[in-house]
Amino acid sequence: DLGTTNSCVAVLEGGEPKVIPNPEGNRTTPSVVAFKNGERQVGEVAKRQAITNPNTIISVKRHMGTGHKVEAEGKEYTPQEISAIILQHLKSYAEDYLGEPVTKAVITVPAY
């Protein structure tokens, strides 16, 4: 689930969805990306330093489908690019949990 505020990843086990905790042990991960000294930070670590790092991007999903861009460390990013960074991060949780590469996914959309 790619959310505006938080995201989460789950797998099917025995036909039932199982939410995979992030490295901090939480069921959801903040949908936050920060850039610092050329490196990307995603989730809790990005959210924790959001106030002190102007290169932190939050709530970008609401701008998907528009021409809106965000700038971080002198580079422009589309909402889709930032969302892809979040999804890559979630994918890595799933791969660590499963012990194998993830090659397919379903991304949920709101019911409204």
MITIRO-994654 format. One line per field, with one value per atom (N, C-alpha, C, CB): residue number from 1; atom name; x, y, z. Coordinates in steps of 0.2 Angstrom, whole numbers, plus 5000, padded with zeros to 4 digits. Glycine has a CB too. Layout:
residues N
n	NUM | ...;
atom	CA | ...;
c1	X | ...;
c2	Y | ...;
c3	Z | ...;
END
This chain:
residues 112
n	1 | 1 | 1 | 1 | 2 | 2 | 2 | 2 | 3 | 3 | 3 | 3 | 4 | 4 | 4 | 4 | 5 | 5 | 5 | 5 | 6 | 6 | 6 | 6 | 7 | 7 | 7 | 7 | 8 | 8 | 8 | 8 | 9 | 9 | 9 | 9 | 10 | 10 | 10 | 10 | 11 | 11 | 11 | 11 | 12 | 12 | 12 | 12 | 13 | 13 | 13 | 13 | 14 | 14 | 14 | 14 | 15 | 15 | 15 | 15 | 16 | 16 | 16 | 16 | 17 | 17 | 17 | 17 | 18 | 18 | 18 | 18 | 19 | 19 | 19 | 19 | 20 | 20 | 20 | 20 | 21 | 21 | 21 | 21 | 22 | 22 | 22 | 22 | 23 | 23 | 23 | 23 | 24 | 24 | 24 | 24 | 25 | 25 | 25 | 25 | 26 | 26 | 26 | 26 | 27 | 27 | 27 | 27 | 28 | 28 | 28 | 28 | 29 | 29 | 29 | 29 | 30 | 30 | 30 | 30 | 31 | 31 | 31 | 31 | 32 | 32 | 32 | 32 | 33 | 33 | 33 | 33 | 34 | 34 | 34 | 34 | 35 | 35 | 35 | 35 | 36 | 36 | 36 | 36 | 37 | 37 | 37 | 37 | 38 | 38 | 38 | 38 | 39 | 39 | 39 | 39 | 40 | 40 | 40 | 40 | 41 | 41 | 41 | 41 | 42 | 42 | 42 | 42 | 43 | 43 | 43 | 43 | 44 | 44 | 44 | 44 | 45 | 45 | 45 | 45 | 46 | 46 | 46 | 46 | 47 | 47 | 47 | 47 | 48 | 48 | 48 | 48 | 49 | 49 | 49 | 49 | 50 | 50 | 50 | 50 | 51 | 51 | 51 | 51 | 52 | 52 | 52 | 52 | 53 | 53 | 53 | 53 | 54 | 54 | 54 | 54 | 55 | 55 | 55 | 55 | 56 | 56 | 56 | 56 | 57 | 57 | 57 | 57 | 58 | 58 | 58 | 58 | 59 | 59 | 59 | 59 | 60 | 60 | 60 | 60 | 61 | 61 | 61 | 61 | 62 | 62 | 62 | 62 | 63 | 63 | 63 | 63 | 64 | 64 | 64 | 64 | 65 | 65 | 65 | 65 | 66 | 66 | 66 | 66 | 67 | 67 | 67 | 67 | 68 | 68 | 68 | 68 | 69 | 69 | 69 | 69 | 70 | 70 | 70 | 70 | 71 | 71 | 71 | 71 | 72 | 72 | 72 | 72 | 73 | 73 | 73 | 73 | 74 | 74 | 74 | 74 | 75 | 75 | 75 | 75 | 76 | 76 | 76 | 76 | 77 | 77 | 77 | 77 | 78 | 78 | 78 | 78 | 79 | 79 | 79 | 79 | 80 | 80 | 80 | 80 | 81 | 81 | 81 | 81 | 82 | 82 | 82 | 82 | 83 | 83 | 83 | 83 | 84 | 84 | 84 | 84 | 85 | 85 | 85 | 85 | 86 | 86 | 86 | 86 | 87 | 87 | 87 | 87 | 88 | 88 | 88 | 88 | 89 | 89 | 89 | 89 | 90 | 90 | 90 | 90 | 91 | 91 | 91 | 91 | 92 | 92 | 92 | 92 | 93 | 93 | 93 | 93 | 94 | 94 | 94 | 94 | 95 | 95 | 95 | 95 | 96 | 96 | 96 | 96 | 97 | 97 | 97 | 97 | 98 | 98 | 98 | 98 | 99 | 99 | 99 | 99 | 100 | 100 | 100 | 100 | 101 | 101 | 101 | 101 | 102 | 102 | 102 | 102 | 103 | 103 | 103 | 103 | 104 | 104 | 104 | 104 | 105 | 105 | 105 | 105 | 106 | 106 | 106 | 106 | 107 | 107 | 107 | 107 | 108 | 108 | 108 | 108 | 109 | 109 | 109 | 109 | 110 | 110 | 110 | 110 | 111 | 111 | 111 | 111 | 112 | 112 | 112 | 112;
atom	N | CA | C | CB | N | CA | C | CB | N | CA | C | CB | N | CA | C | CB | N | CA | C | CB | N | CA | C | CB | N | CA | C | CB | N | CA | C | CB | N | CA | C | CB | N | CA | C | CB | N | CA | C | CB | N | CA | C | CB | N | CA | C | CB | N | CA | C | CB | N | CA | C | CB | N | CA | C | CB | N | CA | C | CB | N | CA | C | CB | N | CA | C | CB | N | CA | C | CB | N | CA | C | CB | N | CA | C | CB | N | CA | C | CB | N | CA | C | CB | N | CA | C | CB | N | CA | C | CB | N | CA | C | CB | N | CA | C | CB | N | CA | C | CB | N | CA | C | CB | N | CA | C | CB | N | CA | C | CB | N | CA | C | CB | N | CA | C | CB | N | CA | C | CB | N | CA | C | CB | N | CA | C | CB | N | CA | C | CB | N | CA | C | CB | N | CA | C | CB | N | CA | C | CB | N | CA | C | CB | N | CA | C | CB | N | CA | C | CB | N | CA | C | CB | N | CA | C | CB | N | CA | C | CB | N | CA | C | CB | N | CA | C | CB | N | CA | C | CB | N | CA | C | CB | N | CA | C | CB | N | CA | C | CB | N | CA | C | CB | N | CA | C | CB | N | CA | C | CB | N | CA | C | CB | N | CA | C | CB | N | CA | C | CB | N | CA | C | CB | N | CA | C | CB | N | CA | C | CB | N | CA | C | CB | N | CA | C | CB | N | CA | C | CB | N | CA | C | CB | N | CA | C | CB | N | CA | C | CB | N | CA | C | CB | N | CA | C | CB | N | CA | C | CB | N | CA | C | CB | N | CA | C | CB | N | CA | C | CB | N | CA | C | CB | N | CA | C | CB | N | CA | C | CB | N | CA | C | CB | N | CA | C | CB | N | CA | C | CB | N | CA | C | CB | N | CA | C | CB | N | CA | C | CB | N | CA | C | CB | N | CA | C | CB | N | CA | C | CB | N | CA | C | CB | N | CA | C | CB | N | CA | C | CB | N | CA | C | CB | N | CA | C | CB | N | CA | C | CB | N | CA | C | CB | N | CA | C | CB | N | CA | C | CB | N | CA | C | CB | N | CA | C | CB | N | CA | C | CB | N | CA | C | CB | N | CA | C | CB | N | CA | C | CB | N | CA | C | CB | N | CA | C | CB | N | CA | C | CB | N | CA | C | CB | N | CA | C | CB | N | CA | C | CB | N | CA | C | CB | N | CA | C | CB | N | CA | C | CB | N | CA | C | CB | N | CA | C | CB;
c1	5004 | 5000 | 5004 | 4995 | 5004 | 5008 | 5004 | 5011 | 5005 | 5000 | 5004 | 4999 | 4999 | 5002 | 5006 | 4996 | 5004 | 5008 | 5012 | 5003 | 5009 | 5013 | 5012 | 5011 | 5016 | 5015 | 5017 | 5020 | 5015 | 5016 | 5016 | 5011 | 5019 | 5020 | 5018 | 5028 | 5014 | 5012 | 5013 | 5005 | 5013 | 5014 | 5008 | 5021 | 5006 | 5001 | 5005 | 4997 | 5002 | 5005 | 4999 | 5009 | 4999 | 4993 | 4986 | 4993 | 4987 | 4981 | 4979 | 4975 | 4982 | 4981 | 4986 | 4980 | 4984 | 4989 | 4993 | 4986 | 5000 | 5004 | 5008 | 5008 | 5007 | 5011 | 5018 | 5007 | 5022 | 5030 | 5032 | 5034 | 5035 | 5037 | 5043 | 5038 | 5044 | 5050 | 5056 | 5049 | 5062 | 5068 | 5067 | 5074 | 5063 | 5062 | 5056 | 5059 | 5053 | 5048 | 5041 | 5050 | 5040 | 5033 | 5030 | 5034 | 5023 | 5019 | 5019 | 5012 | 5020 | 5020 | 5026 | 5014 | 5028 | 5034 | 5032 | 5039 | 5034 | 5033 | 5034 | 5036 | 5030 | 5031 | 5035 | 5024 | 5041 | 5046 | 5052 | 5047 | 5055 | 5062 | 5066 | 5061 | 5072 | 5076 | 5083 | 5078 | 5086 | 5093 | 5098 | 5092 | 5103 | 5108 | 5115 | 5107 | 5119 | 5126 | 5126 | 5130 | 5121 | 5121 | 5118 | 5127 | 5116 | 5113 | 5105 | 5116 | 5101 | 5094 | 5093 | 5090 | 5088 | 5085 | 5078 | 5087 | 5075 | 5068 | 5065 | 5067 | 5059 | 5055 | 5056 | 5056 | 5057 | 5058 | 5064 | 5059 | 5070 | 5076 | 5075 | 5082 | 5071 | 5070 | 5065 | 5067 | 5060 | 5055 | 5059 | 5050 | 5063 | 5066 | 5070 | 5071 | 5073 | 5077 | 5074 | 5084 | 5067 | 5064 | 5064 | 5056 | 5064 | 5064 | 5070 | 5062 | 5076 | 5082 | 5085 | 5087 | 5082 | 5085 | 5080 | 5086 | 5081 | 5077 | 5076 | 5079 | 5080 | 5080 | 5076 | 5087 | 5070 | 5066 | 5059 | 5065 | 5057 | 5050 | 5045 | 5052 | 5039 | 5034 | 5027 | 5033 | 5023 | 5016 | 5016 | 5012 | 5021 | 5021 | 5016 | 5028 | 5013 | 5008 | 5002 | 5006 | 5000 | 4995 | 4996 | 4993 | 5002 | 5004 | 5005 | 5010 | 5004 | 5005 | 5000 | 5004 | 5002 | 4997 | 4997 | 4991 | 5001 | 5002 | 5009 | 5000 | 5010 | 5016 | 5021 | 5016 | 5019 | 5022 | 5029 | 5018 | 5034 | 5041 | 5043 | 5046 | 5048 | 5051 | 5058 | 5049 | 5062 | 5069 | 5072 | 5071 | 5078 | 5082 | 5089 | 5080 | 5093 | 5101 | 5102 | 5104 | 5098 | 5099 | 5096 | 5106 | 5093 | 5090 | 5082 | 5093 | 5079 | 5071 | 5069 | 5068 | 5064 | 5061 | 5053 | 5062 | 5050 | 5043 | 5040 | 5041 | 5034 | 5031 | 5031 | 5023 | 5031 | 5032 | 5039 | 5031 | 5044 | 5051 | 5052 | 5056 | 5049 | 5049 | 5045 | 5047 | 5040 | 5036 | 5039 | 5029 | 5043 | 5047 | 5052 | 5050 | 5055 | 5060 | 5057 | 5064 | 5051 | 5048 | 5046 | 5041 | 5044 | 5042 | 5048 | 5038 | 5054 | 5060 | 5062 | 5065 | 5061 | 5062 | 5058 | 5062 | 5051 | 5047 | 5048 | 5040 | 5050 | 5052 | 5058 | 5054 | 5062 | 5068 | 5066 | 5074 | 5061 | 5059 | 5056 | 5053 | 5052 | 5049 | 5054 | 5044 | 5059 | 5064 | 5068 | 5069 | 5070 | 5073 | 5069 | 5075 | 5062 | 5058 | 5057 | 5051 | 5056 | 5055 | 5061 | 5051 | 5067 | 5073 | 5074 | 5074 | 5070 | 5070 | 5068 | 5066 | 5070 | 5068 | 5060 | 5071 | 5058 | 5051 | 5051 | 5048 | 5047 | 5046 | 5039 | 5048 | 5034 | 5028 | 5025 | 5023 | 5020 | 5017 | 5010 | 5022 | 5006 | 5000 | 5000 | 4994 | 4999 | 4999 | 4992 | 5003 | 4989 | 4982 | 4981 | 4981 | 4974 | 4972 | 4966 | 4970 | 4965 | 4960 | 4953 | 4959 | 4948 | 4941 | 4937 | 4938 | 4939 | 4935 | 4936 | 4936;
c2	4994 | 5000 | 5006 | 5000 | 5010 | 5016 | 5022 | 5017 | 5024 | 5029 | 5036 | 5027 | 5041 | 5048 | 5049 | 5053 | 5046 | 5047 | 5041 | 5049 | 5036 | 5029 | 5024 | 5027 | 5019 | 5014 | 5007 | 5015 | 5002 | 4995 | 4990 | 4993 | 4985 | 4979 | 4973 | 4979 | 4969 | 4962 | 4957 | 4963 | 4951 | 4945 | 4940 | 4941 | 4936 | 4931 | 4924 | 4929 | 4922 | 4916 | 4912 | 4917 | 4906 | 4902 | 4905 | 4899 | 4909 | 4913 | 4918 | 4908 | 4920 | 4926 | 4931 | 4923 | 4937 | 4943 | 4943 | 4949 | 4944 | 4945 | 4951 | 4939 | 4956 | 4963 | 4961 | 4968 | 4964 | 4963 | 4969 | 4962 | 4968 | 4974 | 4977 | 4972 | 4983 | 4986 | 4985 | 4994 | 4987 | 4986 | 4988 | 4989 | 4993 | 4996 | 4992 | 5003 | 4987 | 4983 | 4985 | 4982 | 4990 | 4993 | 4991 | 5001 | 4990 | 4988 | 4993 | 4986 | 4999 | 5004 | 5008 | 5009 | 5011 | 5015 | 5022 | 5011 | 5027 | 5034 | 5035 | 5039 | 5037 | 5039 | 5045 | 5039 | 5045 | 5051 | 5049 | 5053 | 5053 | 5052 | 5058 | 5050 | 5057 | 5063 | 5061 | 5064 | 5067 | 5066 | 5070 | 5069 | 5067 | 5070 | 5068 | 5068 | 5073 | 5071 | 5066 | 5069 | 5067 | 5062 | 5055 | 5061 | 5054 | 5048 | 5048 | 5044 | 5043 | 5043 | 5040 | 5040 | 5043 | 5040 | 5039 | 5044 | 5034 | 5032 | 5030 | 5027 | 5032 | 5030 | 5033 | 5022 | 5029 | 5032 | 5037 | 5026 | 5034 | 5038 | 5045 | 5034 | 5045 | 5051 | 5056 | 5050 | 5053 | 5057 | 5060 | 5052 | 5056 | 5059 | 5065 | 5054 | 5066 | 5072 | 5077 | 5070 | 5076 | 5081 | 5088 | 5078 | 5090 | 5097 | 5100 | 5097 | 5096 | 5099 | 5098 | 5096 | 5094 | 5093 | 5096 | 5086 | 5101 | 5104 | 5100 | 5111 | 5095 | 5090 | 5084 | 5088 | 5085 | 5080 | 5081 | 5080 | 5075 | 5076 | 5071 | 5073 | 5075 | 5071 | 5072 | 5074 | 5068 | 5068 | 5070 | 5074 | 5067 | 5068 | 5065 | 5066 | 5059 | 5056 | 5060 | 5050 | 5065 | 5069 | 5073 | 5073 | 5073 | 5077 | 5073 | 5081 | 5066 | 5062 | 5063 | 5054 | 5063 | 5065 | 5072 | 5062 | 5076 | 5083 | 5085 | 5087 | 5091 | 5093 | 5095 | 5098 | 5094 | 5096 | 5092 | 5095 | 5096 | 5093 | 5095 | 5094 | 5091 | 5093 | 5093 | 5088 | 5098 | 5098 | 5096 | 5105 | 5092 | 5090 | 5090 | 5083 | 5093 | 5094 | 5095 | 5087 | 5100 | 5103 | 5099 | 5104 | 5094 | 5089 | 5089 | 5082 | 5089 | 5089 | 5082 | 5093 | 5080 | 5074 | 5074 | 5070 | 5070 | 5069 | 5066 | 5066 | 5066 | 5062 | 5055 | 5064 | 5053 | 5046 | 5043 | 5045 | 5047 | 5045 | 5044 | 5050 | 5049 | 5048 | 5042 | 5055 | 5041 | 5035 | 5029 | 5036 | 5029 | 5023 | 5022 | 5024 | 5027 | 5026 | 5022 | 5033 | 5025 | 5022 | 5014 | 5026 | 5013 | 5006 | 5002 | 5006 | 5004 | 5000 | 4998 | 5004 | 5003 | 5002 | 4996 | 5008 | 4997 | 4992 | 4985 | 4994 | 4985 | 4979 | 4975 | 4980 | 4979 | 4976 | 4973 | 4982 | 4976 | 4972 | 4965 | 4976 | 4965 | 4959 | 4954 | 4960 | 4956 | 4952 | 4949 | 4955 | 4953 | 4951 | 4945 | 4956 | 4947 | 4942 | 4936 | 4946 | 4936 | 4930 | 4926 | 4932 | 4930 | 4927 | 4925 | 4920 | 4929 | 4928 | 4935 | 4922 | 4936 | 4942 | 4942 | 4942 | 4948 | 4950 | 4953 | 4955 | 4949 | 4951 | 4954 | 4946 | 4953 | 4955 | 4958 | 4949 | 4963 | 4967 | 4969 | 4972 | 4970 | 4974 | 4980 | 4969 | 4986 | 4992 | 4994 | 4998 | 4995 | 4996 | 5004 | 4995 | 5005 | 5011 | 5013 | 5012 | 5019 | 5020 | 5018 | 5028 | 5017 | 5015 | 5020 | 5011 | 5027 | 5032 | 5035 | 5038;
c3	5000 | 5000 | 5000 | 5006 | 4995 | 4994 | 4997 | 4987 | 5003 | 5006 | 5005 | 5013 | 5006 | 5006 | 5012 | 5006 | 5018 | 5024 | 5026 | 5030 | 5026 | 5027 | 5022 | 5034 | 5021 | 5017 | 5020 | 5011 | 5017 | 5020 | 5015 | 5026 | 5016 | 5012 | 5015 | 5009 | 5011 | 5013 | 5008 | 5015 | 5011 | 5006 | 5008 | 5007 | 5003 | 5004 | 5007 | 4998 | 5013 | 5016 | 5017 | 5022 | 5014 | 5015 | 5013 | 5022 | 5008 | 5006 | 5010 | 5005 | 5015 | 5019 | 5019 | 5027 | 5019 | 5019 | 5025 | 5017 | 5025 | 5031 | 5030 | 5032 | 5034 | 5034 | 5036 | 5038 | 5032 | 5034 | 5038 | 5027 | 5044 | 5047 | 5044 | 5055 | 5045 | 5042 | 5047 | 5042 | 5046 | 5050 | 5057 | 5047 | 5058 | 5065 | 5068 | 5065 | 5065 | 5068 | 5067 | 5075 | 5064 | 5063 | 5057 | 5062 | 5057 | 5051 | 5046 | 5054 | 5047 | 5042 | 5042 | 5043 | 5036 | 5035 | 5033 | 5030 | 5036 | 5033 | 5026 | 5038 | 5022 | 5015 | 5014 | 5011 | 5017 | 5017 | 5014 | 5024 | 5010 | 5007 | 5008 | 4999 | 5010 | 5011 | 5008 | 5019 | 5006 | 5002 | 5007 | 4995 | 5008 | 5012 | 5010 | 5020 | 5008 | 5005 | 5000 | 5011 | 4995 | 4989 | 4991 | 4987 | 4997 | 4999 | 5000 | 5005 | 4999 | 5000 | 5007 | 4994 | 5010 | 5016 | 5015 | 5023 | 5018 | 5017 | 5023 | 5011 | 5024 | 5030 | 5037 | 5031 | 5042 | 5049 | 5049 | 5054 | 5046 | 5047 | 5043 | 5044 | 5038 | 5034 | 5038 | 5027 | 5041 | 5045 | 5051 | 5047 | 5054 | 5060 | 5059 | 5063 | 5053 | 5052 | 5047 | 5049 | 5046 | 5042 | 5044 | 5041 | 5050 | 5052 | 5051 | 5060 | 5051 | 5051 | 5043 | 5055 | 5039 | 5032 | 5027 | 5031 | 5024 | 5019 | 5013 | 5017 | 5012 | 5006 | 5008 | 5004 | 5012 | 5014 | 5010 | 5022 | 5008 | 5004 | 5007 | 4996 | 5009 | 5012 | 5008 | 5019 | 5009 | 5006 | 4998 | 5009 | 4995 | 4987 | 4983 | 4985 | 4986 | 4982 | 4979 | 4986 | 4983 | 4981 | 4975 | 4987 | 4973 | 4967 | 4961 | 4968 | 4962 | 4956 | 4950 | 4958 | 4944 | 4939 | 4937 | 4940 | 4941 | 4939 | 4937 | 4946 | 4935 | 4933 | 4938 | 4928 | 4944 | 4950 | 4951 | 4957 | 4953 | 4954 | 4961 | 4948 | 4964 | 4970 | 4969 | 4976 | 4972 | 4972 | 4978 | 4970 | 4977 | 4983 | 4981 | 4986 | 4984 | 4983 | 4975 | 4984 | 4973 | 4966 | 4960 | 4965 | 4962 | 4957 | 4958 | 4957 | 4952 | 4952 | 4951 | 4946 | 4955 | 4955 | 4954 | 4962 | 4950 | 4950 | 4955 | 4943 | 4957 | 4962 | 4961 | 4963 | 4954 | 4953 | 4954 | 4945 | 4953 | 4955 | 4963 | 4953 | 4967 | 4974 | 4976 | 4977 | 4973 | 4975 | 4973 | 4971 | 4968 | 4966 | 4971 | 4959 | 4974 | 4979 | 4985 | 4981 | 4987 | 4993 | 4991 | 4994 | 4985 | 4983 | 4983 | 4977 | 4981 | 4981 | 4988 | 4977 | 4992 | 4999 | 5002 | 5004 | 5001 | 5003 | 5000 | 5001 | 4994 | 4990 | 4994 | 4983 | 4996 | 4999 | 5006 | 5001 | 5009 | 5015 | 5014 | 5019 | 5008 | 5006 | 5004 | 5000 | 5000 | 4998 | 5004 | 4993 | 5009 | 5015 | 5019 | 5019 | 5019 | 5023 | 5019 | 5023 | 5012 | 5008 | 5007 | 5002 | 5007 | 5005 | 4998 | 5009 | 4994 | 4986 | 4983 | 4984 | 4977 | 4973 | 4972 | 4966 | 4973 | 4971 | 4964 | 4977 | 4960 | 4953 | 4951 | 4949 | 4955 | 4954 | 4960 | 4952 | 4959 | 4965 | 4963 | 4968 | 4968 | 4967 | 4972 | 4969 | 4969 | 4973 | 4973 | 4969 | 4980 | 4981 | 4979 | 4988 | 4978 | 4977 | 4982 | 4970 | 4984 | 4989 | 4986 | 4990 | 4990 | 4988 | 4986 | 4994 | 4988 | 4986 | 4980 | 4991;
END
